[in-house]
Amino acid sequence: MKNNISNDSLSTNVTVPVRLRRAIHLNDLVLFKRIVKNNPEKLQNPDLEDNGNTSLHLATKLGLQEIA
């Protein structure tokens, strides 16, 4: 059976704050640093679904001292 899903429908635009949070959840310091280096203005990125906490708040909450 052929899959009718096009490549276009599989690609999505993931925002920088979401990518930062994913890097934190993965504890991927290299990825986190690369995202911040290319998007320093996005470091202050309150997440309204998490009481307005930023990515740095999340890193601290998860005990990731290298990132926080």
All heavy atoms as TSV, in Angstrom:
chain	resi	resn	atom	element	x	y	z
A	1	MET	N	N	0.841	-1.175	0.000
A	1	MET	CA	C	0.000	0.000	0.000
A	1	MET	C	C	0.890	1.243	0.000
A	1	MET	O	O	1.786	1.370	0.825
A	1	MET	CB	C	-0.894	-0.022	1.237
A	1	MET	CG	C	-1.881	1.086	1.285
A	1	MET	SD	S	-3.052	0.667	2.585
A	1	MET	CE	C	-3.646	2.241	2.964
A	2	LYS	N	N	0.625	2.164	-0.886
A	2	LYS	CA	C	1.448	3.364	-1.023
A	2	LYS	C	C	1.025	4.421	-0.015
A	2	LYS	O	O	-0.161	4.648	0.197
A	2	LYS	CB	C	1.317	3.915	-2.445
A	2	LYS	CG	C	2.245	5.059	-2.711
A	2	LYS	CD	C	2.126	5.503	-4.138
A	2	LYS	CE	C	3.032	6.693	-4.364
A	2	LYS	NZ	N	2.953	7.205	-5.700
A	3	ASN	N	N	2.024	5.071	0.590
A	3	ASN	CA	C	1.769	6.143	1.537
A	3	ASN	C	C	1.494	7.426	0.765
A	3	ASN	O	O	2.289	7.869	-0.031
A	3	ASN	CB	C	2.995	6.314	2.442
A	3	ASN	CG	C	2.732	7.279	3.570
A	3	ASN	OD1	O	1.751	8.001	3.572
A	3	ASN	ND2	N	3.614	7.277	4.534
A	4	ASN	N	N	0.351	8.044	0.988
A	4	ASN	CA	C	-0.046	9.235	0.260
A	4	ASN	C	C	0.349	10.537	0.959
A	4	ASN	O	O	-0.111	11.598	0.582
A	4	ASN	CB	C	-1.555	9.243	0.015
A	4	ASN	CG	C	-1.947	8.189	-0.997
A	4	ASN	OD1	O	-1.172	7.895	-1.904
A	4	ASN	ND2	N	-3.112	7.614	-0.831
A	5	ILE	N	N	1.168	10.470	1.972
A	5	ILE	CA	C	1.582	11.670	2.681
A	5	ILE	C	C	2.752	12.293	1.930
A	5	ILE	O	O	3.752	11.646	1.654
A	5	ILE	CB	C	2.003	11.343	4.123
A	5	ILE	CG1	C	0.834	10.739	4.892
A	5	ILE	CG2	C	2.526	12.573	4.836
A	5	ILE	CD1	C	1.186	10.245	6.269
A	6	SER	N	N	2.631	13.571	1.601
A	6	SER	CA	C	3.704	14.242	0.885
A	6	SER	C	C	4.775	14.706	1.859
A	6	SER	O	O	4.528	14.853	3.055
A	6	SER	CB	C	3.162	15.450	0.123
A	6	SER	OG	O	2.788	16.462	1.026
A	7	ASN	N	N	5.967	14.942	1.347
A	7	ASN	CA	C	7.053	15.452	2.176
A	7	ASN	C	C	6.719	16.810	2.763
A	7	ASN	O	O	7.133	17.142	3.864
A	7	ASN	CB	C	8.357	15.538	1.365
A	7	ASN	CG	C	8.954	14.181	1.121
A	7	ASN	OD1	O	8.672	13.235	1.841
A	7	ASN	ND2	N	9.780	14.081	0.106
A	8	ASP	N	N	5.967	17.620	2.033
A	8	ASP	CA	C	5.592	18.937	2.518
A	8	ASP	C	C	4.764	18.852	3.790
A	8	ASP	O	O	4.895	19.673	4.680
A	8	ASP	CB	C	4.820	19.719	1.460
A	8	ASP	CG	C	5.698	20.111	0.283
A	8	ASP	OD1	O	6.926	20.185	0.456
A	8	ASP	OD2	O	5.145	20.338	-0.809
A	9	SER	N	N	3.897	17.877	3.875
A	9	SER	CA	C	3.053	17.777	5.059
A	9	SER	C	C	3.824	17.229	6.254
A	9	SER	O	O	3.392	17.359	7.381
A	9	SER	CB	C	1.830	16.907	4.772
A	9	SER	OG	O	2.217	15.573	4.545
A	10	LEU	N	N	4.966	16.620	6.012
A	10	LEU	CA	C	5.773	16.101	7.110
A	10	LEU	C	C	6.685	17.162	7.707
A	10	LEU	O	O	7.052	17.082	8.868
A	10	LEU	CB	C	6.622	14.913	6.635
A	10	LEU	CG	C	5.856	13.666	6.252
A	10	LEU	CD1	C	6.811	12.615	5.701
A	10	LEU	CD2	C	5.084	13.116	7.428
A	11	SER	N	N	7.072	18.148	6.919
A	11	SER	CA	C	7.963	19.179	7.421
A	11	SER	C	C	7.144	20.236	8.138
A	11	SER	O	O	6.118	20.681	7.659
A	11	SER	CB	C	8.773	19.799	6.287
A	11	SER	OG	O	7.913	20.434	5.389
A	12	THR	N	N	7.618	20.615	9.323
A	12	THR	CA	C	6.932	21.633	10.097
A	12	THR	C	C	7.935	22.674	10.541
A	12	THR	O	O	9.131	22.403	10.644
A	12	THR	CB	C	6.255	21.032	11.337
A	12	THR	OG1	O	7.246	20.399	12.135
A	12	THR	CG2	C	5.185	20.038	10.971
A	13	ASN	N	N	7.447	23.856	10.785
A	13	ASN	CA	C	8.280	24.921	11.305
A	13	ASN	C	C	8.230	24.871	12.818
A	13	ASN	O	O	7.205	25.175	13.409
A	13	ASN	CB	C	7.768	26.278	10.820
A	13	ASN	CG	C	8.640	26.871	9.766
A	13	ASN	OD1	O	9.770	26.445	9.576
A	13	ASN	ND2	N	8.118	27.864	9.080
A	14	VAL	N	N	9.316	24.483	13.439
A	14	VAL	CA	C	9.391	24.428	14.885
A	14	VAL	C	C	10.040	25.718	15.345
A	14	VAL	O	O	11.125	26.079	14.889
A	14	VAL	CB	C	10.204	23.199	15.361
A	14	VAL	CG1	C	10.301	23.177	16.863
A	14	VAL	CG2	C	9.574	21.923	14.829
A	15	THR	N	N	9.390	26.417	16.253
A	15	THR	CA	C	9.896	27.704	16.710
A	15	THR	C	C	11.164	27.532	17.539
A	15	THR	O	O	11.422	26.466	18.105
A	15	THR	CB	C	8.849	28.445	17.542
A	15	THR	OG1	O	8.603	27.704	18.735
A	15	THR	CG2	C	7.558	28.662	16.768
A	16	VAL	N	N	11.934	28.593	17.621
A	16	VAL	CA	C	13.184	28.565	18.384
A	16	VAL	C	C	12.925	28.219	19.854
A	16	VAL	O	O	13.622	27.366	20.414
A	16	VAL	CB	C	13.958	29.887	18.233
A	16	VAL	CG1	C	15.158	29.939	19.163
A	16	VAL	CG2	C	14.395	30.073	16.795
A	17	PRO	N	N	11.948	28.837	20.525
A	17	PRO	CA	C	11.706	28.457	21.923
A	17	PRO	C	C	11.389	26.975	22.105
A	17	PRO	O	O	11.847	26.351	23.061
A	17	PRO	CB	C	10.520	29.336	22.335
A	17	PRO	CG	C	10.645	30.542	21.459
A	17	PRO	CD	C	11.141	30.002	20.137
A	18	VAL	N	N	10.654	26.401	21.165
A	18	VAL	CA	C	10.342	24.966	21.253
A	18	VAL	C	C	11.624	24.146	21.068
A	18	VAL	O	O	11.861	23.176	21.782
A	18	VAL	CB	C	9.264	24.564	20.226
A	18	VAL	CG1	C	9.128	23.057	20.131
A	18	VAL	CG2	C	7.936	25.212	20.581
A	19	ARG	N	N	12.469	24.551	20.106
A	19	ARG	CA	C	13.738	23.842	19.902
A	19	ARG	C	C	14.623	23.942	21.140
A	19	ARG	O	O	15.283	22.971	21.522
A	19	ARG	CB	C	14.452	24.388	18.664
A	19	ARG	CG	C	13.725	24.030	17.396
A	19	ARG	CD	C	14.409	24.390	16.088
A	19	ARG	NE	N	15.650	25.080	16.157
A	19	ARG	CZ	C	15.907	26.277	15.612
A	19	ARG	NH1	N	14.955	26.916	14.973
A	19	ARG	NH2	N	17.092	26.816	15.692
A	20	LEU	N	N	14.635	25.105	21.788
A	20	LEU	CA	C	15.421	25.260	23.019
A	20	LEU	C	C	14.919	24.305	24.101
A	20	LEU	O	O	15.713	23.633	24.755
A	20	LEU	CB	C	15.332	26.698	23.541
A	20	LEU	CG	C	16.231	27.715	22.873
A	20	LEU	CD1	C	15.865	29.120	23.331
A	20	LEU	CD2	C	17.686	27.426	23.169
A	21	ARG	N	N	13.617	24.248	24.264
A	21	ARG	CA	C	13.059	23.359	25.293
A	21	ARG	C	C	13.316	21.891	24.970
A	21	ARG	O	O	13.581	21.093	25.862
A	21	ARG	CB	C	11.569	23.646	25.466
A	21	ARG	CG	C	11.346	24.946	26.213
A	21	ARG	CD	C	9.862	25.251	26.414
A	21	ARG	NE	N	9.710	26.422	27.265
A	21	ARG	CZ	C	9.864	27.682	26.855
A	21	ARG	NH1	N	10.166	27.929	25.602
A	21	ARG	NH2	N	9.707	28.689	27.692
A	22	ARG	N	N	13.272	21.535	23.711
A	22	ARG	CA	C	13.592	20.150	23.328
A	22	ARG	C	C	15.045	19.827	23.657
A	22	ARG	O	O	15.352	18.743	24.159
A	22	ARG	CB	C	13.337	19.929	21.840
A	22	ARG	CG	C	11.884	19.837	21.490
A	22	ARG	CD	C	11.690	19.596	20.012
A	22	ARG	NE	N	10.275	19.538	19.671
A	22	ARG	CZ	C	9.824	19.436	18.447
A	22	ARG	NH1	N	10.656	19.383	17.424
A	22	ARG	NH2	N	8.529	19.388	18.206
A	23	ALA	N	N	15.948	20.765	23.368
A	23	ALA	CA	C	17.366	20.557	23.682
A	23	ALA	C	C	17.549	20.388	25.188
A	23	ALA	O	O	18.353	19.551	25.637
A	23	ALA	CB	C	18.207	21.720	23.165
A	24	ILE	N	N	16.810	21.153	25.967
A	24	ILE	CA	C	16.899	21.029	27.425
A	24	ILE	C	C	16.389	19.672	27.869
A	24	ILE	O	O	17.040	18.979	28.659
A	24	ILE	CB	C	16.123	22.168	28.110
A	24	ILE	CG1	C	16.842	23.495	27.873
A	24	ILE	CG2	C	15.949	21.902	29.599
A	24	ILE	CD1	C	16.038	24.720	28.244
A	25	HIS	N	N	15.237	19.270	27.374
A	25	HIS	CA	C	14.682	17.963	27.761
A	25	HIS	C	C	15.607	16.819	27.353
A	25	HIS	O	O	15.658	15.787	28.039
A	25	HIS	CB	C	13.288	17.763	27.163
A	25	HIS	CG	C	12.204	18.451	27.941
A	25	HIS	ND1	N	11.746	18.010	29.152
A	25	HIS	CD2	C	11.509	19.578	27.662
A	25	HIS	CE1	C	10.806	18.815	29.600
A	25	HIS	NE2	N	10.642	19.789	28.702
A	26	LEU	N	N	16.344	16.998	26.281
A	26	LEU	CA	C	17.308	15.982	25.833
A	26	LEU	C	C	18.645	16.118	26.545
A	26	LEU	O	O	19.531	15.295	26.351
A	26	LEU	CB	C	17.520	16.094	24.318
A	26	LEU	CG	C	16.324	15.754	23.446
A	26	LEU	CD1	C	16.596	16.138	21.995
A	26	LEU	CD2	C	15.991	14.278	23.566
A	27	ASN	N	N	18.790	17.189	27.351
A	27	ASN	CA	C	20.054	17.505	28.028
A	27	ASN	C	C	21.187	17.583	27.002
A	27	ASN	O	O	22.281	17.076	27.215
A	27	ASN	CB	C	20.367	16.491	29.126
A	27	ASN	CG	C	21.438	17.001	30.066
A	27	ASN	OD1	O	21.763	18.182	30.089
A	27	ASN	ND2	N	22.005	16.092	30.842
A	28	ASP	N	N	20.894	18.232	25.881
A	28	ASP	CA	C	21.853	18.356	24.780
A	28	ASP	C	C	22.488	19.746	24.829
A	28	ASP	O	O	21.994	20.703	24.227
A	28	ASP	CB	C	21.136	18.135	23.451
A	28	ASP	CG	C	22.082	18.019	22.281
A	28	ASP	OD1	O	23.202	18.571	22.347
A	28	ASP	OD2	O	21.691	17.382	21.282
A	29	LEU	N	N	23.573	19.859	25.573
A	29	LEU	CA	C	24.245	21.134	25.779
A	29	LEU	C	C	24.773	21.717	24.476
A	29	LEU	O	O	24.661	22.921	24.234
A	29	LEU	CB	C	25.384	20.978	26.794
A	29	LEU	CG	C	26.130	22.243	27.173
A	29	LEU	CD1	C	25.196	23.275	27.775
A	29	LEU	CD2	C	27.260	21.906	28.139
A	30	VAL	N	N	25.306	20.887	23.602
A	30	VAL	CA	C	25.845	21.360	22.321
A	30	VAL	C	C	24.736	21.981	21.478
A	30	VAL	O	O	24.890	23.080	20.939
A	30	VAL	CB	C	26.554	20.215	21.561
A	30	VAL	CG1	C	26.953	20.646	20.168
A	30	VAL	CG2	C	27.755	19.728	22.355
A	31	LEU	N	N	23.617	21.293	21.371
A	31	LEU	CA	C	22.485	21.821	20.604
A	31	LEU	C	C	21.961	23.106	21.238
A	31	LEU	O	O	21.703	24.090	20.543
A	31	LEU	CB	C	21.369	20.782	20.510
A	31	LEU	CG	C	20.091	21.210	19.791
A	31	LEU	CD1	C	20.385	21.648	18.363
A	31	LEU	CD2	C	19.070	20.086	19.835
A	32	PHE	N	N	21.817	23.111	22.555
A	32	PHE	CA	C	21.330	24.299	23.251
A	32	PHE	C	C	22.229	25.503	22.959
A	32	PHE	O	O	21.745	26.575	22.613
A	32	PHE	CB	C	21.261	24.035	24.756
A	32	PHE	CG	C	20.748	25.201	25.537
A	32	PHE	CD1	C	19.390	25.407	25.679
A	32	PHE	CD2	C	21.621	26.101	26.128
A	32	PHE	CE1	C	18.903	26.494	26.400
A	32	PHE	CE2	C	21.144	27.188	26.848
A	32	PHE	CZ	C	19.783	27.386	26.987
A	33	LYS	N	N	23.542	25.313	23.076
A	33	LYS	CA	C	24.482	26.415	22.823
A	33	LYS	C	C	24.402	26.907	21.384
A	33	LYS	O	O	24.479	28.106	21.122
A	33	LYS	CB	C	25.916	25.983	23.154
A	33	LYS	CG	C	26.192	25.910	24.629
A	33	LYS	CD	C	27.639	25.542	24.870
A	33	LYS	CE	C	27.988	25.552	26.335
A	33	LYS	NZ	N	29.415	25.237	26.551
A	34	ARG	N	N	24.257	25.979	20.446
A	34	ARG	CA	C	24.174	26.369	19.034
A	34	ARG	C	C	22.914	27.188	18.773
A	34	ARG	O	O	22.957	28.213	18.075
A	34	ARG	CB	C	24.206	25.136	18.137
A	34	ARG	CG	C	24.276	25.510	16.655
A	34	ARG	CD	C	24.479	24.327	15.753
A	34	ARG	NE	N	23.304	23.480	15.772
A	34	ARG	CZ	C	23.324	22.160	15.879
A	34	ARG	NH1	N	24.462	21.500	15.969
A	34	ARG	NH2	N	22.212	21.465	15.890
A	35	ILE	N	N	21.797	26.777	19.344
A	35	ILE	CA	C	20.549	27.519	19.151
A	35	ILE	C	C	20.670	28.915	19.756
A	35	ILE	O	O	20.293	29.905	19.130
A	35	ILE	CB	C	19.353	26.755	19.765
A	35	ILE	CG1	C	19.121	25.442	19.019
A	35	ILE	CG2	C	18.092	27.616	19.740
A	35	ILE	CD1	C	18.144	24.507	19.705
A	36	VAL	N	N	21.237	29.004	20.969
A	36	VAL	CA	C	21.380	30.308	21.631
A	36	VAL	C	C	22.363	31.199	20.873
A	36	VAL	O	O	22.129	32.395	20.712
A	36	VAL	CB	C	21.808	30.135	23.102
A	36	VAL	CG1	C	22.196	31.466	23.723
A	36	VAL	CG2	C	20.691	29.475	23.898
A	37	LYS	N	N	23.446	30.610	20.378
A	37	LYS	CA	C	24.431	31.400	19.628
A	37	LYS	C	C	23.788	32.043	18.399
A	37	LYS	O	O	24.062	33.194	18.072
A	37	LYS	CB	C	25.597	30.507	19.211
A	37	LYS	CG	C	26.659	31.238	18.414
A	37	LYS	CD	C	27.779	30.306	18.003
A	37	LYS	CE	C	28.793	31.054	17.143
A	37	LYS	NZ	N	29.831	30.172	16.642
A	38	ASN	N	N	22.931	31.284	17.718
A	38	ASN	CA	C	22.291	31.784	16.501
A	38	ASN	C	C	21.037	32.620	16.761
A	38	ASN	O	O	20.562	33.300	15.858
A	38	ASN	CB	C	21.936	30.613	15.578
A	38	ASN	CG	C	23.168	29.931	15.039
A	38	ASN	OD1	O	24.153	30.586	14.727
A	38	ASN	ND2	N	23.117	28.612	14.948
A	39	ASN	N	N	20.519	32.546	17.991
A	39	ASN	CA	C	19.277	33.251	18.325
A	39	ASN	C	C	19.330	33.797	19.750
A	39	ASN	O	O	18.472	33.471	20.573
A	39	ASN	CB	C	18.074	32.304	18.209
A	39	ASN	CG	C	17.974	31.642	16.870
A	39	ASN	OD1	O	17.462	32.215	15.934
A	39	ASN	ND2	N	18.475	30.429	16.759
A	40	PRO	N	N	20.315	34.623	20.095
A	40	PRO	CA	C	20.456	35.063	21.484
A	40	PRO	C	C	19.233	35.810	22.014
A	40	PRO	O	O	18.945	35.746	23.215
A	40	PRO	CB	C	21.686	35.973	21.457
A	40	PRO	CG	C	21.842	36.380	20.041
A	40	PRO	CD	C	21.283	35.261	19.215
A	41	GLU	N	N	18.506	36.464	21.135
A	41	GLU	CA	C	17.321	37.206	21.573
A	41	GLU	C	C	16.194	36.289	22.039
A	41	GLU	O	O	15.256	36.724	22.697
A	41	GLU	CB	C	16.819	38.120	20.440
A	41	GLU	CG	C	16.135	37.412	19.293
A	41	GLU	CD	C	17.060	36.692	18.310
A	41	GLU	OE1	O	18.290	36.760	18.448
A	41	GLU	OE2	O	16.526	36.050	17.387
A	42	LYS	N	N	16.285	35.015	21.713
A	42	LYS	CA	C	15.231	34.053	22.069
A	42	LYS	C	C	15.459	33.384	23.423
A	42	LYS	O	O	14.653	32.566	23.852
A	42	LYS	CB	C	15.105	32.970	20.996
A	42	LYS	CG	C	14.736	33.495	19.636
A	42	LYS	CD	C	13.352	34.081	19.634
A	42	LYS	CE	C	12.960	34.491	18.222
A	42	LYS	NZ	N	11.620	35.021	18.165
A	43	LEU	N	N	16.536	33.753	24.108
A	43	LEU	CA	C	16.816	33.130	25.409
A	43	LEU	C	C	15.742	33.506	26.426
A	43	LEU	O	O	15.374	32.697	27.264
A	43	LEU	CB	C	18.205	33.528	25.896
A	43	LEU	CG	C	18.754	32.727	27.053
A	43	LEU	CD1	C	18.749	31.238	26.746
A	43	LEU	CD2	C	20.156	33.179	27.389
A	44	GLN	N	N	15.261	34.723	26.360
A	44	GLN	CA	C	14.153	35.154	27.214
A	44	GLN	C	C	12.860	34.814	26.482
A	44	GLN	O	O	12.363	35.597	25.693
A	44	GLN	CB	C	14.245	36.653	27.488
A	44	GLN	CG	C	15.459	37.054	28.268
A	44	GLN	CD	C	15.433	36.486	29.685
A	44	GLN	OE1	O	14.384	36.318	30.288
A	44	GLN	NE2	N	16.605	36.177	30.210
A	45	ASN	N	N	12.345	33.628	26.742
A	45	ASN	CA	C	11.194	33.135	25.979
A	45	ASN	C	C	10.154	32.524	26.911
A	45	ASN	O	O	10.068	31.318	27.041
A	45	ASN	CB	C	11.649	32.114	24.945
A	45	ASN	CG	C	12.426	30.977	25.583
A	45	ASN	OD1	O	12.579	30.938	26.789
A	45	ASN	ND2	N	12.887	30.046	24.796
A	46	PRO	N	N	9.359	33.358	27.563
A	46	PRO	CA	C	8.368	32.818	28.493
A	46	PRO	C	C	7.391	31.861	27.819
A	46	PRO	O	O	6.922	32.118	26.719
A	46	PRO	CB	C	7.643	34.050	29.021
A	46	PRO	CG	C	8.101	35.193	28.232
A	46	PRO	CD	C	9.273	34.783	27.416
A	47	ASP	N	N	7.143	30.757	28.488
A	47	ASP	CA	C	6.196	29.752	28.006
A	47	ASP	C	C	4.910	29.918	28.804
A	47	ASP	O	O	4.863	29.606	29.993
A	47	ASP	CB	C	6.784	28.353	28.200
A	47	ASP	CG	C	5.878	27.253	27.691
A	47	ASP	OD1	O	4.769	27.552	27.203
A	47	ASP	OD2	O	6.274	26.082	27.796
A	48	LEU	N	N	3.880	30.425	28.165
A	48	LEU	CA	C	2.629	30.703	28.870
A	48	LEU	C	C	1.951	29.439	29.375
A	48	LEU	O	O	1.158	29.498	30.306
A	48	LEU	CB	C	1.693	31.506	27.970
A	48	LEU	CG	C	2.256	32.862	27.529
A	48	LEU	CD1	C	1.266	33.561	26.605
A	48	LEU	CD2	C	2.604	33.719	28.726
A	49	GLU	N	N	2.290	28.297	28.779
A	49	GLU	CA	C	1.728	27.028	29.245
A	49	GLU	C	C	2.463	26.514	30.480
A	49	GLU	O	O	2.025	25.555	31.105
A	49	GLU	CB	C	1.776	25.989	28.130
A	49	GLU	CG	C	0.856	26.320	26.970
A	49	GLU	CD	C	0.922	25.290	25.866
A	49	GLU	OE1	O	1.484	24.207	26.079
A	49	GLU	OE2	O	0.411	25.585	24.778
A	50	ASP	N	N	3.574	27.150	30.838
A	50	ASP	CA	C	4.368	26.748	32.009
A	50	ASP	C	C	4.544	27.949	32.945
A	50	ASP	O	O	5.647	28.282	33.356
A	50	ASP	CB	C	5.732	26.210	31.550
A	50	ASP	CG	C	6.533	25.609	32.695
A	50	ASP	OD1	O	5.929	25.252	33.726
A	50	ASP	OD2	O	7.760	25.501	32.553
A	51	ASN	N	N	3.439	28.622	33.244
A	51	ASN	CA	C	3.435	29.769	34.167
A	51	ASN	C	C	4.388	30.884	33.759
A	51	ASN	O	O	4.905	31.598	34.597
A	51	ASN	CB	C	3.753	29.318	35.593
A	51	ASN	CG	C	2.720	28.363	36.141
A	51	ASN	OD1	O	1.530	28.531	35.904
A	51	ASN	ND2	N	3.163	27.347	36.849
A	52	GLY	N	N	4.688	31.016	32.484
A	52	GLY	CA	C	5.567	32.074	32.010
A	52	GLY	C	C	7.043	31.806	32.226
A	52	GLY	O	O	7.869	32.697	32.065
A	53	ASN	N	N	7.390	30.579	32.584
A	53	ASN	CA	C	8.792	30.230	32.802
A	53	ASN	C	C	9.562	30.215	31.489
A	53	ASN	O	O	9.044	29.831	30.446
A	53	ASN	CB	C	8.925	28.872	33.487
A	53	ASN	CG	C	8.475	28.929	34.929
A	53	ASN	OD1	O	8.589	29.960	35.587
A	53	ASN	ND2	N	7.954	27.828	35.430
A	54	THR	N	N	10.826	30.611	31.548
A	54	THR	CA	C	11.695	30.614	30.372
A	54	THR	C	C	12.405	29.271	30.253
A	54	THR	O	O	12.306	28.414	31.134
A	54	THR	CB	C	12.751	31.724	30.472
A	54	THR	OG1	O	13.639	31.417	31.541
A	54	THR	CG2	C	12.120	33.088	30.681
A	55	SER	N	N	13.171	29.119	29.185
A	55	SER	CA	C	13.961	27.907	29.001
A	55	SER	C	C	14.955	27.719	30.150
A	55	SER	O	O	15.207	26.601	30.581
A	55	SER	CB	C	14.720	27.964	27.673
A	55	SER	OG	O	13.819	27.924	26.610
A	56	LEU	N	N	15.505	28.821	30.628
A	56	LEU	CA	C	16.453	28.716	31.752
A	56	LEU	C	C	15.760	28.251	33.024
A	56	LEU	O	O	16.345	27.505	33.816
A	56	LEU	CB	C	17.180	30.043	31.968
A	56	LEU	CG	C	18.081	30.474	30.818
A	56	LEU	CD1	C	18.726	31.825	31.122
A	56	LEU	CD2	C	19.149	29.429	30.539
A	57	HIS	N	N	14.526	28.681	33.230
A	57	HIS	CA	C	13.756	28.167	34.368
A	57	HIS	C	C	13.594	26.651	34.245
A	57	HIS	O	O	13.753	25.920	35.217
A	57	HIS	CB	C	12.369	28.806	34.426
A	57	HIS	CG	C	12.352	30.222	34.879
A	57	HIS	ND1	N	11.966	31.249	34.053
A	57	HIS	CD2	C	12.663	30.791	36.061
A	57	HIS	CE1	C	12.034	32.375	34.708
A	57	HIS	NE2	N	12.466	32.137	35.938
A	58	LEU	N	N	13.258	26.197	33.049
A	58	LEU	CA	C	13.072	24.765	32.804
A	58	LEU	C	C	14.366	24.004	33.090
A	58	LEU	O	O	14.345	22.969	33.758
A	58	LEU	CB	C	12.616	24.512	31.366
A	58	LEU	CG	C	12.474	23.055	30.947
A	58	LEU	CD1	C	11.440	22.330	31.792
A	58	LEU	CD2	C	12.130	22.966	29.466
A	59	ALA	N	N	15.477	24.511	32.614
A	59	ALA	CA	C	16.762	23.845	32.840
A	59	ALA	C	C	17.071	23.751	34.336
A	59	ALA	O	O	17.528	22.711	34.822
A	59	ALA	CB	C	17.883	24.586	32.121
A	60	THR	N	N	16.788	24.814	35.050
A	60	THR	CA	C	17.017	24.811	36.504
A	60	THR	C	C	16.095	23.817	37.177
A	60	THR	O	O	16.528	23.045	38.045
A	60	THR	CB	C	16.783	26.225	37.071
A	60	THR	OG1	O	17.690	27.114	36.427
A	60	THR	CG2	C	17.000	26.258	38.560
A	61	LYS	N	N	14.828	23.820	36.783
A	61	LYS	CA	C	13.848	22.900	37.362
A	61	LYS	C	C	14.259	21.443	37.155
A	61	LYS	O	O	14.046	20.596	38.024
A	61	LYS	CB	C	12.470	23.168	36.732
A	61	LYS	CG	C	11.328	22.425	37.345
A	61	LYS	CD	C	10.014	23.017	36.874
A	61	LYS	CE	C	9.352	22.143	35.850
A	61	LYS	NZ	N	8.028	22.622	35.443
A	62	LEU	N	N	14.881	21.165	36.008
A	62	LEU	CA	C	15.310	19.798	35.695
A	62	LEU	C	C	16.692	19.485	36.248
A	62	LEU	O	O	17.204	18.381	36.051
A	62	LEU	CB	C	15.278	19.572	34.181
A	62	LEU	CG	C	13.903	19.646	33.527
A	62	LEU	CD1	C	14.003	19.515	32.030
A	62	LEU	CD2	C	12.975	18.578	34.099
A	63	GLY	N	N	17.324	20.469	36.917
A	63	GLY	CA	C	18.640	20.245	37.519
A	63	GLY	C	C	19.784	20.206	36.523
A	63	GLY	O	O	20.821	19.600	36.790
A	64	LEU	N	N	19.621	20.852	35.390
A	64	LEU	CA	C	20.651	20.843	34.355
A	64	LEU	C	C	21.553	22.056	34.532
A	64	LEU	O	O	21.422	23.075	33.862
A	64	LEU	CB	C	20.001	20.822	32.970
A	64	LEU	CG	C	19.031	19.663	32.737
A	64	LEU	CD1	C	18.377	19.785	31.386
A	64	LEU	CD2	C	19.735	18.334	32.890
A	65	GLN	N	N	22.491	21.956	35.437
A	65	GLN	CA	C	23.364	23.079	35.797
A	65	GLN	C	C	24.203	23.570	34.637
A	65	GLN	O	O	24.498	24.753	34.537
A	65	GLN	CB	C	24.254	22.697	36.961
A	65	GLN	CG	C	23.491	22.423	38.224
A	65	GLN	CD	C	24.372	21.937	39.348
A	65	GLN	OE1	O	25.513	21.539	39.122
A	65	GLN	NE2	N	23.857	21.956	40.555
A	66	GLU	N	N	24.608	22.678	33.739
A	66	GLU	CA	C	25.442	23.082	32.612
A	66	GLU	C	C	24.711	24.049	31.697
A	66	GLU	O	O	25.302	24.919	31.083
A	66	GLU	CB	C	25.894	21.869	31.790
A	66	GLU	CG	C	26.720	20.863	32.554
A	66	GLU	CD	C	25.864	19.875	33.339
A	66	GLU	OE1	O	24.650	19.768	33.077
A	66	GLU	OE2	O	26.401	19.234	34.240
A	67	ILE	N	N	23.391	23.889	31.603
A	67	ILE	CA	C	22.597	24.753	30.750
A	67	ILE	C	C	22.155	25.988	31.523
A	67	ILE	O	O	22.245	27.098	31.015
A	67	ILE	CB	C	21.366	24.006	30.187
A	67	ILE	CG1	C	21.848	22.950	29.184
A	67	ILE	CG2	C	20.373	24.966	29.543
A	67	ILE	CD1	C	20.745	22.078	28.613
A	68	ALA	N	N	21.709	25.796	32.751
A	68	ALA	CA	C	21.210	26.914	33.559
A	68	ALA	C	C	22.363	27.789	33.976
A	68	ALA	O	O	22.266	28.958	34.114
A	68	ALA	CB	C	20.450	26.402	34.775
